[in-house]
């Protein structure tokens, strides 16, 4: 057994603090061409939203112009935004997704 444990000293004293990574939001933006069904599908597929959550967010995007689909590290947020745009383009929709600091 180590001397630290035998003496009752706390083992975690010298443990460095880990800085939280910056957080980014993925925003979906309203357009006049992407269907509600497609936006709901995107929110369920890429952001793990339930159907109810996805419909609610889709309506927020429509009425407010944009809504937060999720909050992630910068790399993941950017990757998700690219996935959404690539999928939208492949399906003929102009849906816009951006990643911004939270």
Beta strands, then each sheet from edge to edge (+ up, - down):
strand 1: 23-29
strand 2: 66-73
strand 3: 96-101
sheet 1: 2+ 1- 3+
end
